[in-house]
Amino acid sequence: MSRSPRHVVFGTGAIGLATLEALRRRGEQVRLVNRSGTAPVPDDVEILGGDASDPAFATAAAQGAQVVYQTLNPPYHQWVELFPALQASVLAAAEATGARLVSMENVYMYGRPNGQPLTETRPHAAHTKKGQLRARMARDLMAAHQAGRVQVATGRASDYFGPRGGAQSNVGDRVFPPALAGKTATVLGDPDQPHTYTYIPDIGEGLAVLGEHPDAPGEVWHLPNDPDTRTTRQLVDSIYRQAGQPRTRLRGTPVVLLRALGVINPTVRELVELQYEFQEPFVVDSSKITTKLDVHATPLDQALADTLATYRTPAS
């Protein structure tokens, strides 16, 4: 029988798989946990299928782990109904097994930037339903850590892009394929506002560091972002140039159109309350993780080039 993996990753979306890759670069064995028991991973990676909101299943899945990673992300329109139970179950699993819990979060809990970069010390001032939920869940994790029940390290990312970002990324399926085809890309909100985007492989690497670094627990860490914050239009311009296109074709999606589409699409409906992120400068400062844990972001143009390569056909 093979030895039990020291690392158990709950979730096999873009973030879970990026975390897997970062851990495998370190030579670690990893167990993945999702609902289906299948994922696009090498044959030697163990995958368990089951309901992660069931604490008994989650605890059994985490047996032998020294670090548990929470990268689960329920359907967007079901966050309020499903997310708290998923987190509570993974938290219980980490507590029962004595593992460190590394939790993946976003920055919704801060609310509007109001002209200031977001840092880890920013108060939770969310005015949105999902932001307030994120704030409650974040408080629950830190309360468990402060009570001595479990070691918790939290990583927070801005809107992400990169391999497997797909349709969930504002700079994903609606940008890279049109750029390669010379067609018009579509993004949310005002493309001329500065906006921090976090590269998915940098998220995975950052979470892996939070799982191993002695100074990581008990803290919130913004996962690494290139400090060269650009507008969404500037990012799209770079993608079109790298795709060999003579000019960028880009349109924004106004809130009024999102509201209209949301009548028939529950996922789009949930995006409406978060459009403040794309209507003003939205800068997420990650200097803490760079200074204290020596984790650096991939330079933005390189990250865009690497992502574009994943969208090219093998024959190109």
C-alpha positions as CSV (number, residue, x, y, z in Angstrom):
1,M,0.0,0.0,0.0
2,S,1.4,3.4,-0.9
3,R,2.0,5.9,1.8
4,S,-0.8,8.4,2.6
5,P,-0.3,11.8,0.9
6,R,0.7,14.6,3.2
7,H,-1.4,17.0,1.1
8,V,-5.1,16.8,0.4
9,V,-6.7,19.3,-1.9
10,F,-10.5,19.8,-1.8
11,G,-11.6,21.0,-5.2
12,T,-10.4,20.3,-8.7
13,G,-11.2,23.5,-10.5
14,A,-8.5,25.8,-11.9
15,I,-7.2,26.7,-8.5
16,G,-7.2,23.1,-7.1
17,L,-5.3,21.9,-10.1
18,A,-2.8,24.8,-10.0
19,T,-2.2,23.8,-6.3
20,L,-1.7,20.2,-7.3
21,E,0.9,21.3,-9.9
22,A,2.8,23.4,-7.4
23,L,2.9,20.6,-4.9
24,R,4.1,18.1,-7.5
25,R,6.9,20.4,-8.5
26,R,8.0,19.9,-4.9
27,G,7.9,16.1,-5.3
28,E,4.8,15.8,-3.0
29,Q,2.1,13.2,-3.2
30,V,-1.3,14.7,-3.3
31,R,-4.8,13.4,-2.9
32,L,-7.6,15.3,-4.7
33,V,-11.2,15.4,-3.5
34,N,-14.2,16.3,-5.6
35,R,-17.8,15.2,-6.1
36,S,-17.2,13.0,-9.2
37,G,-14.0,11.2,-8.4
38,T,-12.5,12.1,-11.8
39,A,-10.3,15.0,-12.9
40,P,-7.8,15.7,-15.8
41,V,-4.7,14.7,-13.8
42,P,-1.9,12.2,-14.2
43,D,-2.8,8.6,-13.5
44,D,-0.7,8.5,-10.3
45,V,-2.7,11.2,-8.6
46,E,-5.3,9.8,-6.1
47,I,-8.8,11.2,-6.5
48,L,-11.6,10.6,-4.0
49,G,-15.2,11.3,-5.0
50,G,-17.9,12.3,-2.5
51,D,-19.9,15.1,-0.9
52,A,-17.4,17.4,0.7
53,S,-20.2,19.1,2.7
54,D,-20.4,15.8,4.7
55,P,-18.0,16.2,7.6
56,A,-17.6,12.4,8.0
57,F,-16.6,12.1,4.3
58,A,-14.3,15.1,4.4
59,T,-12.6,13.8,7.6
60,A,-12.0,10.4,6.0
61,A,-10.7,12.0,2.8
62,A,-8.2,14.1,4.9
63,Q,-6.8,11.1,6.8
64,G,-3.0,11.2,7.0
65,A,-2.8,14.8,5.7
66,Q,-0.4,17.4,7.2
67,V,-2.0,20.1,5.1
68,V,-5.5,20.4,3.8
69,Y,-6.3,22.9,1.0
70,Q,-9.8,24.3,0.6
71,T,-10.3,25.4,-3.0
72,L,-13.9,24.4,-3.4
73,N,-16.2,26.8,-5.3
74,P,-19.9,25.9,-5.6
75,P,-22.0,27.2,-8.4
76,Y,-22.0,31.0,-8.2
77,H,-25.7,31.4,-7.8
78,Q,-25.7,28.8,-4.9
79,W,-22.9,30.3,-2.8
80,V,-25.2,31.3,0.1
81,E,-26.9,27.9,0.2
82,L,-23.8,25.7,-0.2
83,F,-20.5,27.5,0.6
84,P,-20.8,27.7,4.4
85,A,-21.4,24.0,4.8
86,L,-18.5,23.1,2.5
87,Q,-16.1,25.3,4.4
88,A,-17.3,24.0,7.8
89,S,-16.9,20.4,6.7
90,V,-13.3,20.9,5.5
91,L,-12.5,22.9,8.6
92,A,-13.8,20.0,10.7
93,A,-11.7,17.6,8.7
94,A,-8.5,19.6,9.3
95,E,-9.3,19.9,13.0
96,A,-10.0,16.2,13.3
97,T,-6.8,15.2,11.5
98,G,-4.5,17.9,13.0
99,A,-3.7,19.2,9.6
100,R,-2.9,22.8,8.7
101,L,-5.8,24.3,6.7
102,V,-4.9,26.6,3.8
103,S,-8.1,28.3,2.6
104,M,-8.5,30.0,-0.8
105,E,-10.5,33.2,-0.7
106,N,-11.2,36.3,-2.8
107,V,-11.4,40.0,-2.0
108,Y,-15.1,40.5,-2.0
109,M,-15.3,41.1,1.8
110,Y,-13.5,44.4,1.5
111,G,-16.2,46.1,-0.5
112,R,-15.4,49.2,-2.6
113,P,-11.8,50.3,-2.8
114,N,-12.7,54.0,-2.7
115,G,-9.5,55.0,-4.5
116,Q,-7.2,53.0,-2.2
117,P,-5.3,49.8,-2.9
118,L,-6.7,46.8,-1.0
119,T,-4.3,45.4,1.6
120,E,-4.8,42.6,4.1
121,T,-5.5,45.1,6.9
122,R,-8.5,46.6,5.0
123,P,-11.7,46.4,7.1
124,H,-14.5,44.2,5.9
125,A,-17.0,46.6,4.5
126,A,-18.8,44.6,1.9
127,H,-22.1,46.0,0.7
128,T,-22.9,42.9,-1.5
129,K,-24.5,39.6,-0.5
130,K,-21.5,37.5,-1.6
131,G,-19.0,39.9,0.0
132,Q,-20.8,39.7,3.3
133,L,-20.9,35.9,3.1
134,R,-17.1,35.9,2.4
135,A,-16.6,38.1,5.5
136,R,-18.5,35.8,7.7
137,M,-16.7,32.7,6.4
138,A,-13.3,34.4,6.9
139,R,-14.2,35.3,10.5
140,D,-15.2,31.7,11.2
141,L,-11.8,30.5,10.0
142,M,-9.8,33.0,12.0
143,A,-11.9,32.3,15.1
144,A,-11.0,28.6,14.8
145,H,-7.3,29.4,14.5
146,Q,-7.4,31.8,17.4
147,A,-9.2,29.3,19.6
148,G,-6.3,26.8,19.0
149,R,-8.5,24.3,17.2
150,V,-6.6,24.3,13.9
151,Q,-3.8,26.2,12.2
152,V,-5.3,28.3,9.4
153,A,-3.5,30.2,6.6
154,T,-5.6,32.2,4.2
155,G,-4.8,33.2,0.7
156,R,-6.8,35.8,-1.2
157,A,-6.7,36.4,-4.9
158,S,-8.2,39.1,-7.1
159,D,-10.1,38.2,-10.3
160,Y,-8.0,35.4,-11.8
161,F,-6.8,34.5,-15.3
162,G,-4.6,31.8,-16.7
163,P,-4.7,28.1,-17.7
164,R,-8.2,26.6,-17.1
165,G,-9.6,30.1,-16.3
166,G,-12.3,29.4,-18.9
167,A,-15.5,31.4,-18.9
168,Q,-15.2,32.2,-15.2
169,S,-12.3,34.6,-15.9
170,N,-13.0,38.1,-17.2
171,V,-9.8,37.7,-19.2
172,G,-10.5,34.1,-20.3
173,D,-12.7,32.5,-22.9
174,R,-14.2,35.8,-24.0
175,V,-10.8,37.3,-24.8
176,F,-8.1,34.7,-25.8
177,P,-10.0,32.8,-28.5
178,P,-11.3,36.0,-30.1
179,A,-7.8,37.4,-30.0
180,L,-6.4,34.4,-31.8
181,A,-9.2,34.6,-34.4
182,G,-9.0,38.4,-34.9
183,K,-12.6,38.8,-33.6
184,T,-14.0,41.0,-30.9
185,A,-13.3,40.3,-27.2
186,T,-15.9,41.0,-24.5
187,V,-15.1,42.0,-20.9
188,L,-17.1,43.1,-17.9
189,G,-17.5,46.8,-17.0
190,D,-15.3,49.7,-17.9
191,P,-12.1,48.3,-19.6
192,D,-10.3,51.6,-19.0
193,Q,-10.1,51.2,-15.2
194,P,-6.9,49.8,-13.6
195,H,-7.7,46.3,-12.4
196,T,-5.6,43.7,-10.6
197,Y,-5.7,40.2,-12.1
198,T,-4.1,37.3,-10.3
199,Y,-2.4,34.6,-12.5
200,I,-3.7,31.1,-11.7
201,P,-0.3,29.3,-11.5
202,D,0.8,32.0,-9.0
203,I,-2.2,31.3,-6.9
204,G,-1.3,27.6,-6.8
205,E,2.3,28.4,-5.9
206,G,1.2,30.8,-3.2
207,L,-1.2,28.3,-1.6
208,A,1.6,25.7,-1.6
209,V,3.9,28.1,0.2
210,L,1.2,28.8,2.7
211,G,1.0,25.1,3.4
212,E,4.7,24.8,4.2
213,H,6.0,28.1,5.6
214,P,6.2,28.3,9.4
215,D,5.1,32.0,9.4
216,A,2.0,31.5,7.3
217,P,-0.6,30.4,9.8
218,G,-2.8,32.9,11.6
219,E,-2.5,35.4,8.8
220,V,-4.3,36.6,5.7
221,W,-2.1,36.8,2.6
222,H,-2.9,38.4,-0.7
223,L,-1.6,35.9,-3.3
224,P,1.1,37.4,-5.6
225,N,0.1,40.0,-8.2
226,D,2.4,41.8,-10.6
227,P,2.7,45.4,-9.1
228,D,2.4,46.7,-12.7
229,T,-1.4,47.2,-12.5
230,R,-2.9,47.9,-15.9
231,T,-6.3,48.6,-17.2
232,T,-8.2,45.7,-18.6
233,R,-7.9,47.3,-22.1
234,Q,-4.1,47.3,-21.7
235,L,-4.1,43.6,-20.9
236,V,-6.3,42.8,-23.8
237,D,-4.1,44.9,-26.1
238,S,-1.1,42.8,-25.0
239,I,-3.0,39.6,-25.7
240,Y,-3.9,40.8,-29.2
241,R,-0.3,41.8,-29.9
242,Q,1.0,38.5,-28.7
243,A,-1.6,36.8,-30.9
244,G,-0.2,38.6,-33.9
245,Q,-3.3,40.7,-34.5
246,P,-2.8,44.2,-36.0
247,R,-5.4,45.8,-33.7
248,T,-7.5,45.1,-30.7
249,R,-11.2,44.5,-31.0
250,L,-12.9,45.0,-27.6
251,R,-16.3,45.8,-26.1
252,G,-17.3,46.2,-22.5
253,T,-20.5,44.8,-21.0
254,P,-22.6,47.5,-19.3
255,V,-24.5,46.7,-16.1
256,V,-27.8,47.3,-17.8
257,L,-27.1,44.5,-20.2
258,L,-26.0,42.2,-17.4
259,R,-29.3,42.9,-15.7
260,A,-31.2,41.9,-18.8
261,L,-29.2,38.7,-19.3
262,G,-29.6,37.9,-15.6
263,V,-33.3,37.5,-16.1
264,I,-32.6,34.2,-17.8
265,N,-29.1,33.3,-16.5
266,P,-28.7,32.9,-12.7
267,T,-24.9,33.1,-12.9
268,V,-24.9,36.4,-14.8
269,R,-27.5,37.7,-12.3
270,E,-25.1,37.1,-9.5
271,L,-22.4,39.2,-11.3
272,V,-24.5,42.4,-11.2
273,E,-23.8,43.3,-7.6
274,L,-20.0,42.9,-8.1
275,Q,-19.7,45.3,-11.0
276,Y,-18.3,48.0,-8.7
277,E,-15.0,46.2,-9.2
278,F,-14.9,47.2,-12.8
279,Q,-16.2,50.7,-12.5
280,E,-13.3,52.2,-10.6
281,P,-9.6,51.5,-10.0
282,F,-9.4,48.1,-8.4
283,V,-5.8,47.5,-7.1
284,V,-4.9,44.6,-4.8
285,D,-1.6,45.0,-3.1
286,S,0.4,41.7,-2.5
287,S,3.6,43.2,-1.2
288,K,3.2,41.3,2.2
289,I,3.6,37.8,0.7
290,T,6.5,39.0,-1.5
291,T,8.3,40.7,1.4
292,K,7.7,38.2,4.2
293,L,7.4,34.9,2.3
294,D,9.5,35.7,-0.8
295,V,6.6,34.7,-3.2
296,H,6.7,36.7,-6.4
297,A,4.2,37.1,-9.2
298,T,5.0,36.0,-12.8
299,P,5.6,39.1,-14.9
300,L,2.3,40.0,-16.5
301,D,3.4,39.8,-20.1
302,Q,4.9,36.4,-19.5
303,A,1.7,35.2,-17.8
304,L,-0.4,36.4,-20.7
305,A,1.9,34.7,-23.2
306,D,1.8,31.4,-21.2
307,T,-2.0,31.6,-21.1
308,L,-2.3,32.4,-24.8
309,A,-0.2,29.3,-25.5
310,T,-2.8,27.1,-23.7
311,Y,-5.5,28.4,-26.1
312,R,-3.5,27.7,-29.3
313,T,-4.4,24.6,-31.2
314,P,-1.6,21.9,-31.2
315,A,-1.2,22.3,-34.9
316,S,-0.6,26.1,-34.7
